[in-house]
Amino acid sequence: MTTNELTAAEREGGSIFAPKYDAHGLICAVVCNAGSSEVLMVAYMNEEALQLTVDSGIAHFYSRSRQTLWKKGETSGNTLSVEEILVDCDQDALVLKVIPAGPTCHTGATSCFYRVLADGTLQPRSS
């Protein structure tokens, strides 16, 4: 899945999928609800997590804090069924359009983005 020999033109305009992982072997993945386009979470994927996601259709990520691979919803049942993976222009970030099977955030919130910064403090986000 990775090819370092691509020119900028090939990477940005071609059909070869060649994700650019960072120095830690990770790529940023923004996860959005496929129906509403609401941002649900931001996570990181290593090559194995990305391949498992592509192969299974269920989102897998790499935990930077635990230094381990994880399948979203493995213990809670709140999996993320991947409908589409968008790749940015230089292939160093992804958007996963998903159908969530329950709340996405570990707090039980629909989205990890349930607060807004207002006047220097965090406030509950209004619907």
MMTF fields as JSON, N, C-alpha, C and O atoms, coordinates in Angstrom:
{
  "mmtfVersion": "1.0.0",
  "mmtfProducer": "UNKNOWN",
  "numBonds": 507,
  "numAtoms": 508,
  "numGroups": 127,
  "numChains": 1,
  "numModels": 1,
  "chainsPerModel": [1],
  "groupsPerChain": [127],
  "chainIdList": ["A"],
  "bondAtomList": [4, 2, 8, 6, 12, 10, 16, 14, 20, 18, 24, 22, 28, 26, 32, 30, 36, 34, 40, 38, 44, 42, 48, 46, 52, 50, 56, 54, 60, 58, 64, 62, 68, 66, 72, 70, 76, 74, 80, 78, 84, 82, 88, 86, 92, 90, 96, 94, 100, 98, 104, 102, 108, 106, 112, 110, 116, 114, 120, 118, 124, 122, 128, 126, 132, 130, 136, 134, 140, 138, 144, 142, 148, 146, 152, 150, 156, 154, 160, 158, 164, 162, 168, 166, 172, 170, 176, 174, 180, 178, 184, 182, 188, 186, 192, 190, 196, 194, 200, 198, 204, 202, 208, 206, 212, 210, 216, 214, 220, 218, 224, 222, 228, 226, 232, 230, 236, 234, 240, 238, 244, 242, 248, 246, 252, 250, 256, 254, 260, 258, 264, 262, 268, 266, 272, 270, 276, 274, 280, 278, 284, 282, 288, 286, 292, 290, 296, 294, 300, 298, 304, 302, 308, 306, 312, 310, 316, 314, 320, 318, 324, 322, 328, 326, 332, 330, 336, 334, 340, 338, 344, 342, 348, 346, 352, 350, 356, 354, 360, 358, 364, 362, 368, 366, 372, 370, 376, 374, 380, 378, 384, 382, 388, 386, 392, 390, 396, 394, 400, 398, 404, 402, 408, 406, 412, 410, 416, 414, 420, 418, 424, 422, 428, 426, 432, 430, 436, 434, 440, 438, 444, 442, 448, 446, 452, 450, 456, 454, 460, 458, 464, 462, 468, 466, 472, 470, 476, 474, 480, 478, 484, 482, 488, 486, 492, 490, 496, 494, 500, 498, 504, 502],
  "bondOrderList": [1, 1, 1, 1, 1, 1, 1, 1, 1, 1, 1, 1, 1, 1, 1, 1, 1, 1, 1, 1, 1, 1, 1, 1, 1, 1, 1, 1, 1, 1, 1, 1, 1, 1, 1, 1, 1, 1, 1, 1, 1, 1, 1, 1, 1, 1, 1, 1, 1, 1, 1, 1, 1, 1, 1, 1, 1, 1, 1, 1, 1, 1, 1, 1, 1, 1, 1, 1, 1, 1, 1, 1, 1, 1, 1, 1, 1, 1, 1, 1, 1, 1, 1, 1, 1, 1, 1, 1, 1, 1, 1, 1, 1, 1, 1, 1, 1, 1, 1, 1, 1, 1, 1, 1, 1, 1, 1, 1, 1, 1, 1, 1, 1, 1, 1, 1, 1, 1, 1, 1, 1, 1, 1, 1, 1, 1],
  "groupList": [{"groupName": "MET", "atomNameList": ["N", "CA", "C", "O"], "elementList": ["N", "C", "C", "O"], "formalChargeList": [0, 0, 0, 0], "bondAtomList": [1, 0, 2, 1, 3, 2], "bondOrderList": [1, 1, 2], "singleLetterCode": "M", "chemCompType": "L-PEPTIDE LINKING"}, {"groupName": "THR", "atomNameList": ["N", "CA", "C", "O"], "elementList": ["N", "C", "C", "O"], "formalChargeList": [0, 0, 0, 0], "bondAtomList": [1, 0, 2, 1, 3, 2], "bondOrderList": [1, 1, 2], "singleLetterCode": "T", "chemCompType": "L-PEPTIDE LINKING"}, {"groupName": "ASN", "atomNameList": ["N", "CA", "C", "O"], "elementList": ["N", "C", "C", "O"], "formalChargeList": [0, 0, 0, 0], "bondAtomList": [1, 0, 2, 1, 3, 2], "bondOrderList": [1, 1, 2], "singleLetterCode": "N", "chemCompType": "L-PEPTIDE LINKING"}, {"groupName": "GLU", "atomNameList": ["N", "CA", "C", "O"], "elementList": ["N", "C", "C", "O"], "formalChargeList": [0, 0, 0, 0], "bondAtomList": [1, 0, 2, 1, 3, 2], "bondOrderList": [1, 1, 2], "singleLetterCode": "E", "chemCompType": "L-PEPTIDE LINKING"}, {"groupName": "LEU", "atomNameList": ["N", "CA", "C", "O"], "elementList": ["N", "C", "C", "O"], "formalChargeList": [0, 0, 0, 0], "bondAtomList": [1, 0, 2, 1, 3, 2], "bondOrderList": [1, 1, 2], "singleLetterCode": "L", "chemCompType": "L-PEPTIDE LINKING"}, {"groupName": "ALA", "atomNameList": ["N", "CA", "C", "O"], "elementList": ["N", "C", "C", "O"], "formalChargeList": [0, 0, 0, 0], "bondAtomList": [1, 0, 2, 1, 3, 2], "bondOrderList": [1, 1, 2], "singleLetterCode": "A", "chemCompType": "L-PEPTIDE LINKING"}, {"groupName": "ARG", "atomNameList": ["N", "CA", "C", "O"], "elementList": ["N", "C", "C", "O"], "formalChargeList": [0, 0, 0, 0], "bondAtomList": [1, 0, 2, 1, 3, 2], "bondOrderList": [1, 1, 2], "singleLetterCode": "R", "chemCompType": "L-PEPTIDE LINKING"}, {"groupName": "GLY", "atomNameList": ["N", "CA", "C", "O"], "elementList": ["N", "C", "C", "O"], "formalChargeList": [0, 0, 0, 0], "bondAtomList": [1, 0, 2, 1, 3, 2], "bondOrderList": [1, 1, 2], "singleLetterCode": "G", "chemCompType": "PEPTIDE LINKING"}, {"groupName": "SER", "atomNameList": ["N", "CA", "C", "O"], "elementList": ["N", "C", "C", "O"], "formalChargeList": [0, 0, 0, 0], "bondAtomList": [1, 0, 2, 1, 3, 2], "bondOrderList": [1, 1, 2], "singleLetterCode": "S", "chemCompType": "L-PEPTIDE LINKING"}, {"groupName": "ILE", "atomNameList": ["N", "CA", "C", "O"], "elementList": ["N", "C", "C", "O"], "formalChargeList": [0, 0, 0, 0], "bondAtomList": [1, 0, 2, 1, 3, 2], "bondOrderList": [1, 1, 2], "singleLetterCode": "I", "chemCompType": "L-PEPTIDE LINKING"}, {"groupName": "PHE", "atomNameList": ["N", "CA", "C", "O"], "elementList": ["N", "C", "C", "O"], "formalChargeList": [0, 0, 0, 0], "bondAtomList": [1, 0, 2, 1, 3, 2], "bondOrderList": [1, 1, 2], "singleLetterCode": "F", "chemCompType": "L-PEPTIDE LINKING"}, {"groupName": "PRO", "atomNameList": ["N", "CA", "C", "O"], "elementList": ["N", "C", "C", "O"], "formalChargeList": [0, 0, 0, 0], "bondAtomList": [1, 0, 2, 1, 3, 2], "bondOrderList": [1, 1, 2], "singleLetterCode": "P", "chemCompType": "L-PEPTIDE LINKING"}, {"groupName": "LYS", "atomNameList": ["N", "CA", "C", "O"], "elementList": ["N", "C", "C", "O"], "formalChargeList": [0, 0, 0, 0], "bondAtomList": [1, 0, 2, 1, 3, 2], "bondOrderList": [1, 1, 2], "singleLetterCode": "K", "chemCompType": "L-PEPTIDE LINKING"}, {"groupName": "TYR", "atomNameList": ["N", "CA", "C", "O"], "elementList": ["N", "C", "C", "O"], "formalChargeList": [0, 0, 0, 0], "bondAtomList": [1, 0, 2, 1, 3, 2], "bondOrderList": [1, 1, 2], "singleLetterCode": "Y", "chemCompType": "L-PEPTIDE LINKING"}, {"groupName": "ASP", "atomNameList": ["N", "CA", "C", "O"], "elementList": ["N", "C", "C", "O"], "formalChargeList": [0, 0, 0, 0], "bondAtomList": [1, 0, 2, 1, 3, 2], "bondOrderList": [1, 1, 2], "singleLetterCode": "D", "chemCompType": "L-PEPTIDE LINKING"}, {"groupName": "HIS", "atomNameList": ["N", "CA", "C", "O"], "elementList": ["N", "C", "C", "O"], "formalChargeList": [0, 0, 0, 0], "bondAtomList": [1, 0, 2, 1, 3, 2], "bondOrderList": [1, 1, 2], "singleLetterCode": "H", "chemCompType": "L-PEPTIDE LINKING"}, {"groupName": "CYS", "atomNameList": ["N", "CA", "C", "O"], "elementList": ["N", "C", "C", "O"], "formalChargeList": [0, 0, 0, 0], "bondAtomList": [1, 0, 2, 1, 3, 2], "bondOrderList": [1, 1, 2], "singleLetterCode": "C", "chemCompType": "L-PEPTIDE LINKING"}, {"groupName": "VAL", "atomNameList": ["N", "CA", "C", "O"], "elementList": ["N", "C", "C", "O"], "formalChargeList": [0, 0, 0, 0], "bondAtomList": [1, 0, 2, 1, 3, 2], "bondOrderList": [1, 1, 2], "singleLetterCode": "V", "chemCompType": "L-PEPTIDE LINKING"}, {"groupName": "GLN", "atomNameList": ["N", "CA", "C", "O"], "elementList": ["N", "C", "C", "O"], "formalChargeList": [0, 0, 0, 0], "bondAtomList": [1, 0, 2, 1, 3, 2], "bondOrderList": [1, 1, 2], "singleLetterCode": "Q", "chemCompType": "L-PEPTIDE LINKING"}, {"groupName": "TRP", "atomNameList": ["N", "CA", "C", "O"], "elementList": ["N", "C", "C", "O"], "formalChargeList": [0, 0, 0, 0], "bondAtomList": [1, 0, 2, 1, 3, 2], "bondOrderList": [1, 1, 2], "singleLetterCode": "W", "chemCompType": "L-PEPTIDE LINKING"}],
  "groupTypeList": [0, 1, 1, 2, 3, 4, 1, 5, 5, 3, 6, 3, 7, 7, 8, 9, 10, 5, 11, 12, 13, 14, 5, 15, 7, 4, 9, 16, 5, 17, 17, 16, 2, 5, 7, 8, 8, 3, 17, 4, 0, 17, 5, 13, 0, 2, 3, 3, 5, 4, 18, 4, 1, 17, 14, 8, 7, 9, 5, 15, 10, 13, 8, 6, 8, 6, 18, 1, 4, 19, 12, 12, 7, 3, 1, 8, 7, 2, 1, 4, 8, 17, 3, 3, 9, 4, 17, 14, 16, 14, 18, 14, 5, 4, 17, 4, 12, 17, 9, 11, 5, 7, 11, 1, 16, 15, 1, 7, 5, 1, 8, 16, 10, 13, 6, 17, 4, 5, 14, 7, 1, 4, 18, 11, 6, 8, 8],
  "groupIdList": [1, 2, 3, 4, 5, 6, 7, 8, 9, 10, 11, 12, 13, 14, 15, 16, 17, 18, 19, 20, 21, 22, 23, 24, 25, 26, 27, 28, 29, 30, 31, 32, 33, 34, 35, 36, 37, 38, 39, 40, 41, 42, 43, 44, 45, 46, 47, 48, 49, 50, 51, 52, 53, 54, 55, 56, 57, 58, 59, 60, 61, 62, 63, 64, 65, 66, 67, 68, 69, 70, 71, 72, 73, 74, 75, 76, 77, 78, 79, 80, 81, 82, 83, 84, 85, 86, 87, 88, 89, 90, 91, 92, 93, 94, 95, 96, 97, 98, 99, 100, 101, 102, 103, 104, 105, 106, 107, 108, 109, 110, 111, 112, 113, 114, 115, 116, 117, 118, 119, 120, 121, 122, 123, 124, 125, 126, 127],
  "secStructList": [7, 7, 7, 6, 6, 7, 7, 2, 2, 2, 2, 2, 2, 1, 1, 7, 7, 7, 7, 7, 7, 7, 6, 6, 1, 7, 3, 3, 3, 3, 3, 3, 3, 6, 6, 6, 7, 7, 3, 3, 3, 3, 3, 3, 3, 7, 2, 2, 2, 2, 2, 2, 2, 2, 2, 2, 1, 5, 7, 3, 3, 3, 3, 6, 6, 6, 6, 3, 3, 3, 3, 6, 6, 6, 6, 6, 1, 7, 7, 3, 3, 3, 3, 3, 3, 3, 3, 7, 6, 6, 1, 1, 3, 3, 3, 3, 3, 3, 3, 3, 1, 1, 7, 7, 1, 6, 6, 1, 7, 1, 1, 1, 7, 7, 3, 3, 3, 3, 6, 6, 3, 3, 3, 3, 7, 7, 7],
  "xCoordList": [0.807, 0.0, 0.847, 0.329, 2.101, 2.911, 3.911, 4.505, 4.087, 5.057, 5.735, 5.086, 7.029, 7.768, 8.336, 8.836, 8.266, 8.865, 7.938, 8.324, 6.765, 5.834, 6.282, 6.803, 6.075, 6.304, 5.125, 4.097, 5.276, 4.176, 2.959, 1.835, 3.162, 2.045, 1.332, 0.104, 2.114, 1.505, 0.755, -0.343, 1.362, 0.74, -0.557, -1.554, -0.537, -1.682, -2.738, -3.896, -2.374, -3.339, -3.528, -4.391, -2.729, -2.798, -3.778, -4.48, -3.813, -4.745, -4.08, -4.754, -2.775, -2.072, -2.275, -1.988, -2.778, -2.947, -1.627, -1.173, -1.006, 0.294, 0.289, 0.86, -0.344, -0.453, 0.907, 1.843, 0.992, 2.216, 2.05, 1.344, 2.705, 2.678, 3.698, 4.698, 3.449, 4.389, 5.605, 5.741, 6.475, 7.706, 7.432, 8.306, 6.237, 5.855, 5.069, 4.586, 4.949, 4.238, 2.728, 2.002, 2.249, 0.817, 0.278, 1.01, -1.024, -1.73, -2.992, -3.645, -3.331, -4.499, -5.77, -5.828, -6.789, -8.076, -9.183, -9.402, -9.876, -11.034, -12.244, -12.442, -13.043, -14.179, -15.467, -15.744, -16.252, -17.506, -18.67, -18.52, -19.837, -21.064, -21.386, -21.451, -21.587, -21.837, -23.138, -23.263, -24.102, -25.387, -25.429, -25.958, -24.868, -24.977, -23.704, -23.743, -22.602, -21.265, -20.735, -19.718, -21.402, -20.911, -19.577, -19.421, -18.608, -17.332, -17.559, -18.031, -17.214, -17.435, -16.195, -16.281, -15.045, -13.797, -12.612, -12.762, -11.449, -10.186, -9.285, -9.151, -8.679, -7.808, -6.656, -6.569, -5.79, -4.64, -4.663, -5.163, -4.117, -4.025, -2.578, -1.892, -2.125, -0.86, -1.204, -2.38, -0.209, -0.476, -1.387, -2.273, -1.168, -1.983, -3.441, -4.357, -3.663, -5.029, -5.747, -6.92, -5.053, -5.656, -6.003, -7.085, -5.107, -5.371, -6.539, -7.383, -6.594, -7.721, -9.04, -10.071, -9.005, -10.204, -10.663, -11.845, -9.737, -10.055, -10.591, -11.584, -9.942, -10.319, -11.656, -12.442, -11.919, -13.102, -14.289, -15.433, -14.029, -15.1, -15.47, -16.411, -14.75, -14.947, -13.691, -12.57, -13.894, -12.763, -11.854, -12.31, -10.572, -9.51, -8.566, -8.397, -7.963, -7.066, -5.842, -5.752, -4.9, -3.718, -3.741, -3.794, -3.7, -3.701, -2.289, -1.394, -2.101, -0.781, -0.459, 0.702, -1.462, -1.203, -0.928, -0.059, -1.657, -1.47, -0.475, -0.062, -0.095, 0.851, 0.346, 1.085, -0.941, -1.515, -2.622, -3.233, -2.861, -3.938, -5.261, -5.317, -6.325, -7.649, -8.753, -8.719, -9.726, -10.919, -11.974, -12.335, -12.469, -13.467, -14.706, -15.266, -15.133, -16.323, -16.085, -17.039, -14.834, -14.531, -15.126, -15.625, -15.08, -15.647, -17.054, -17.888, -17.323, -18.628, -19.689, -20.884, -19.26, -20.196, -20.515, -21.226, -19.996, -20.253, -19.242, -18.397, -19.354, -18.425, -18.746, -19.803, -17.815, -17.972, -17.852, -16.769, -18.954, -18.971, -18.562, -19.236, -17.47, -16.895, -17.6, -17.616, -18.172, -18.846, -17.905, -18.008, -16.989, -16.101, -14.865, -14.938, -13.732, -12.49, -12.048, -11.784, -11.969, -11.474, -10.003, -9.596, -9.225, -7.785, -7.455, -7.856, -6.73, -6.417, -5.381, -4.828, -5.124, -4.316, -2.927, -2.469, -2.249, -0.906, -0.864, 0.209, -2.037, -2.19, -1.6, -1.103, -1.662, -1.188, -2.301, -2.022, -3.553, -4.702, -5.885, -6.006, -6.746, -7.914, -9.183, -9.149, -10.293, -11.613, -12.348, -12.482, -12.821, -13.618, -15.074, -15.449, -15.893, -17.335, -17.927, -17.804, -18.572, -18.987, -20.46, -21.105, -20.964, -22.262, -21.979, -21.565, -22.203, -21.906, -22.996, -24.18, -22.59, -23.526, -23.619, -23.324, -24.029, -24.116, -23.237, -22.7, -23.085, -22.25, -20.811, -20.295, -20.173, -18.787, -17.809, -16.791, -18.102, -17.177, -17.235, -18.296, -16.087, -16.033, -16.839, -17.134, -17.197, -18.014, -19.496, -20.299, -19.857, -21.253, -21.89, -23.055, -21.136, -21.645, -21.63, -20.817, -22.536, -22.623, -21.31, -20.859, -20.703, -19.444, -18.463, -18.871, -17.185, -16.17, -16.139, -15.558, -16.769, -16.793, -18.122, -18.944, -18.321, -19.588, -19.512, -20.473, -18.356, -18.198, -17.685, -17.049, -17.97, -17.519, -16.734, -17.083, -15.69, -14.919, -15.611, -15.69, -16.113, -16.82, -16.34, -16.412, -15.853, -15.36, -14.303, -14.261, -13.457, -12.342, -12.68, -11.804, -13.924, -14.305, -15.025, -15.538, -15.048, -15.758, -17.212, -17.522, -18.091, -19.533, -20.131, -19.616, -21.228, -21.89, -22.319, -22.806, -22.127, -22.505, -24.014, -24.601, -24.634, -26.077, -26.312, -25.515, -27.404, -27.692, -28.043, -28.308],
  "yCoordList": [-1.206, 0.0, 1.267, 2.348, 1.162, 2.377, 2.358, 1.324, 3.501, 3.653, 5.001, 6.041, 4.995, 6.238, 6.82, 7.945, 6.068, 6.523, 7.408, 7.806, 7.728, 8.549, 10.001, 10.55, 10.609, 12.046, 12.76, 12.142, 14.051, 14.834, 14.769, 14.645, 14.848, 14.791, 13.443, 13.378, 12.366, 11.034, 10.871, 10.317, 11.362, 11.248, 12.05, 11.59, 13.248, 14.16, 13.951, 14.319, 13.376, 13.251, 11.864, 11.632, 10.938, 9.578, 8.694, 9.144, 7.44, 6.493, 5.525, 4.668, 5.653, 4.765, 5.243, 6.395, 4.34, 4.656, 4.401, 3.261, 5.479, 5.403, 6.315, 7.404, 5.891, 6.753, 7.166, 6.369, 8.434, 8.977, 8.977, 9.815, 8.032, 7.932, 8.895, 9.21, 9.366, 10.273, 9.508, 8.31, 10.185, 9.577, 8.427, 7.592, 8.381, 7.312, 6.199, 5.269, 6.307, 5.294, 5.431, 4.45, 6.657, 6.896, 7.881, 8.714, 7.768, 8.7, 9.126, 8.304, 10.399, 10.951, 10.541, 10.584, 10.141, 9.76, 10.549, 10.404, 11.382, 12.113, 11.231, 10.811, 10.956, 10.05, 10.862, 11.59, 10.731, 11.483, 10.531, 9.451, 10.954, 10.206, 10.266, 11.354, 9.12, 9.06, 9.751, 10.26, 9.775, 10.387, 11.88, 12.616, 12.338, 13.749, 14.559, 15.789, 13.901, 14.511, 15.098, 15.792, 14.835, 15.304, 14.629, 13.426, 15.418, 14.848, 14.107, 14.684, 12.824, 11.986, 11.847, 11.858, 11.716, 11.546, 11.752, 11.768, 11.907, 11.944, 10.908, 10.873, 10.078, 9.032, 8.832, 9.506, 7.916, 7.62, 6.156, 5.295, 5.904, 4.547, 4.27, 5.133, 3.063, 2.625, 1.771, 1.612, 1.229, 0.473, -0.725, -1.025, -1.402, -2.58, -2.185, -2.859, -1.109, -0.654, -0.267, -0.592, 0.418, 0.816, -0.416, -0.482, -1.377, -2.585, -3.378, -3.876, -3.5, -4.198, -3.481, -4.123, -2.161, -1.375, -1.629, -1.869, -1.574, -1.811, -3.23, -3.434, -4.198, -5.6, -5.95, -6.711, -5.399, -5.787, -4.853, -5.264, -3.588, -2.609, -2.046, -1.259, -2.433, -1.923, -1.144, -1.609, 0.053, 0.926, 0.334, -0.111, 0.343, -0.041, 1.156, 1.905, 1.327, 2.453, 1.996, 0.849, 2.921, 2.668, 3.649, 4.861, 3.135, 3.983, 4.464, 3.668, 5.768, 6.334, 6.213, 6.018, 6.324, 6.252, 4.821, 4.597, 3.851, 2.448, 1.719, 0.598, 2.374, 1.768, 0.409, -0.575, 0.388, -0.863, -0.63, 0.438, -1.639, -1.632, -1.83, -2.567, -1.175, -1.412, -1.306, -0.474, -2.176, -2.17, -1.349, -1.671, -0.296, 0.564, -0.26, -0.901, -0.246, -0.959, -2.4, -3.142, -2.811, -4.21, -4.641, -5.759, -3.77, -4.124, -3.562, -4.192, -2.384, -1.737, -2.201, -2.097, -2.708, -3.046, -1.87, -2.029, -0.683, 0.531, 0.65, 1.544, -0.263, -0.291, 0.824, 1.453, 1.039, 2.016, 1.276, 0.816, 1.162, 0.509, 1.534, 2.548, 1.271, 2.231, 2.145, 1.098, 3.261, 3.364, 3.874, 3.476, 4.756, 5.385, 5.907, 6.373, 5.825, 6.415, 7.458, 7.148, 8.707, 9.8, 10.019, 9.926, 10.308, 10.507, 11.924, 12.347, 12.668, 14.055, 14.106, 13.081, 15.316, 15.529, 14.914, 14.347, 15.008, 14.436, 13.126, 12.646, 12.558, 11.236, 11.095, 10.031, 12.191, 12.085, 12.268, 12.44, 12.234, 12.295, 11.611, 11.61, 11.035, 10.32, 10.854, 11.382, 10.717, 10.919, 9.6, 9.085, 9.062, 7.842, 8.237, 8.828, 7.919, 8.14, 6.837, 5.797, 6.903, 5.686, 5.706, 6.754, 4.522, 4.365, 3.817, 2.667, 4.644, 4.188, 3.271, 3.475, 2.272, 1.36, 1.764, 0.966, 3.001, 3.513, 4.728, 5.245, 5.192, 6.371, 6.13, 5.018, 7.174, 7.048, 7.309, 6.625, 8.283, 8.671, 7.69, 7.156, 7.463, 6.572, 7.117, 6.379, 8.413, 9.014, 8.694, 8.967, 8.114, 7.835, 8.883, 8.758, 9.914, 10.965, 10.467, 9.62, 11.004, 10.648, 10.931, 10.137, 12.063, 12.502, 12.846, 13.232, 12.707, 13.146, 14.675, 15.225, 15.347, 16.812, 17.308, 17.866, 17.1, 17.456, 18.746, 19.122, 19.429, 20.714, 21.765, 21.447, 23.014, 24.13, 25.084, 25.266, 25.681, 26.674, 28.012, 28.55, 28.555, 29.838, 30.685, 30.265, 31.867, 32.787, 32.15, 32.396, 31.336, 30.746, 29.517, 28.976, 29.058, 27.851, 26.866, 27.239, 25.619, 24.607, 24.574, 24.503, 24.626, 24.602, 23.443, 23.073, 22.858, 21.805, 22.349, 23.474, 21.537, 21.923, 21.805, 20.787, 22.834, 22.741, 22.003, 22.088, 21.29, 20.472, 21.284, 20.727],
  "zCoordList": [0.0, 0.0, 0.0, -0.281, 0.3, 0.33, -0.813, -1.119, -1.433, -2.508, -2.327, -2.442, -2.047, -1.823, -3.107, -3.105, -4.209, -5.453, -6.282, -7.381, -5.822, -6.591, -6.66, -5.689, -7.811, -7.924, -7.266, -6.986, -7.023, -6.448, -7.357, -6.872, -8.65, -9.599, -9.54, -9.588, -9.436, -9.336, -8.016, -7.979, -6.933, -5.608, -5.552, -4.997, -6.13, -6.021, -7.1, -6.898, -8.226, -9.308, -9.85, -10.696, -9.37, -9.905, -9.156, -8.25, -9.548, -8.948, -7.968, -7.396, -7.771, -6.849, -5.422, -5.096, -4.562, -3.146, -2.45, -2.356, -1.958, -1.307, -0.092, -0.14, 0.998, 2.168, 2.708, 2.767, 3.099, 3.691, 5.203, 5.764, 5.847, 7.302, 7.884, 7.238, 9.106, 9.753, 10.273, 10.022, 10.986, 11.487, 12.457, 12.689, 13.017, 13.943, 13.248, 13.894, 11.926, 11.163, 11.236, 11.075, 11.48, 11.652, 10.631, 10.096, 10.371, 9.505, 10.247, 10.889, 10.16, 10.837, 10.093, 8.864, 10.865, 10.291, 10.982, 12.185, 10.217, 10.707, 10.405, 9.265, 11.419, 11.271, 11.281, 12.234, 10.215, 10.05, 9.848, 9.277, 10.327, 10.096, 8.61, 8.037, 7.982, 6.539, 6.157, 5.043, 7.06, 6.755, 6.965, 6.132, 8.09, 8.457, 8.218, 8.251, 7.984, 7.843, 9.152, 9.14, 10.285, 11.583, 11.88, 11.671, 12.372, 12.786, 14.104, 15.083, 14.107, 15.278, 16.145, 17.373, 15.504, 16.251, 15.319, 14.097, 15.904, 15.174, 15.829, 17.052, 15.018, 15.539, 14.567, 13.54, 14.896, 14.049, 13.641, 14.364, 12.479, 11.961, 11.581, 11.034, 11.876, 11.308, 10.083, 9.754, 9.42, 8.198, 8.46, 7.659, 9.578, 9.904, 10.17, 9.698, 10.913, 11.195, 9.908, 9.726, 9.028, 7.759, 6.923, 6.339, 6.861, 6.083, 6.671, 5.926, 7.996, 8.638, 8.36, 8.158, 8.35, 8.054, 6.62, 6.372, 5.696, 4.283, 4.095, 3.396, 4.713, 4.54, 5.193, 4.628, 6.381, 7.16, 6.995, 7.193, 6.63, 6.566, 7.926, 8.033, 8.959, 10.319, 10.713, 10.506, 11.284, 11.602, 12.678, 13.732, 12.382, 13.313, 13.415, 12.453, 14.566, 14.785, 15.556, 15.994, 15.714, 16.532, 17.682, 17.47, 18.898, 20.087, 20.377, 20.663, 20.3, 20.596, 22.078, 22.438, 22.944, 24.388, 24.839, 25.681, 24.289, 24.673, 23.775, 24.07, 22.667, 21.718, 21.219, 21.184, 20.834, 20.382, 19.366, 19.318, 18.569, 17.593, 18.331, 19.315, 17.862, 18.455, 17.418, 16.511, 17.589, 16.743, 17.475, 18.607, 16.84, 17.471, 17.779, 16.889, 19.031, 19.459, 19.843, 20.078, 19.911, 20.218, 21.56, 21.681, 22.562, 23.867, 24.062, 24.712, 23.505, 23.712, 22.719, 22.993, 21.578, 20.507, 19.603, 18.611, 19.931, 19.156, 18.013, 17.996, 17.075, 15.95, 14.951, 15.004, 14.061, 12.989, 11.664, 11.302, 10.944, 9.647, 8.596, 8.415, 7.911, 6.977, 5.62, 4.973, 5.216, 3.924, 2.839, 1.679, 3.223, 2.234, 2.945, 4.082, 2.265, 2.764, 1.757, 0.595, 2.22, 1.385, 1.722, 2.88, 0.705, 0.865, 0.434, -0.651, 1.266, 0.897, -0.214, -0.614, -0.709, -1.907, -1.845, -2.837, -0.715, -0.657, 0.131, 0.496, 0.387, 0.973, 2.376, 2.745, 3.16, 4.542, 5.57, 6.757, 5.131, 6.027, 5.349, 4.124, 6.171, 5.675, 6.319, 7.431, 5.621, 6.192, 6.024, 4.915, 7.139, 7.099, 7.26, 8.273, 6.277, 6.373, 6.869, 6.221, 8.028, 8.717, 9.105, 9.142, 9.389, 10.019, 11.418, 11.565, 12.448, 13.807, 14.348, 14.081, 15.104, 15.772, 17.236, 18.126, 17.483, 18.846, 19.005, 18.026, 20.246, 20.493, 20.047, 20.159, 19.546, 19.107, 20.245, 20.354, 21.089, 22.16, 23.33, 23.654, 23.954, 25.121, 26.302, 27.242, 26.258, 27.326, 27.158, 28.05, 26.014, 25.713, 24.823, 24.446, 24.486, 23.599, 22.155, 21.782, 21.36, 19.944, 19.231, 18.405, 19.553, 18.953, 20.067, 21.162, 19.792, 20.758, 20.874, 21.81, 19.916, 19.895, 20.455, 19.728, 21.753, 22.405, 23.215, 23.886, 23.151, 23.847, 22.879, 21.874, 23.194, 22.382, 23.289, 24.455, 22.757, 23.5, 23.345, 22.241, 24.449, 24.44, 25.602, 26.758, 25.299, 26.33, 27.225, 28.431, 26.623, 27.357, 28.174, 28.85, 28.134, 28.878, 27.952, 26.897, 28.372, 27.603, 28.038, 29.227, 27.059, 27.29, 26.513, 25.458, 27.027, 26.237, 24.879, 24.76, 23.887, 22.522, 22.372, 22.739, 21.84, 21.61, 20.297, 19.363, 20.253, 19.068, 17.867, 16.802]
}
